[in-house]
């Protein structure tokens, strides 16, 4: 993973920790996304099951994820 991907995944993991009990109750207690696709999926879960603040945080990370994904596919 690149440095930007590592930063993104660390941010997603922090969001998972923040919203685990409120939005991600159906995932294993020790679950963290391992790939960018997994990160996109968990951000979607947070957007769908969270409150407005959760949605906004997940949407911000999703934009970062899309930029990283687009850069990789262009390379």
HELIX and SHEET records of a PDB file:
HELIX    1   1 UNK A    3  UNK A   23  1                                  21    
HELIX    2   2 UNK A   36  UNK A   49  1                                  14    
HELIX    3   3 UNK A   52  UNK A   74  1                                  23    
END                                                                             
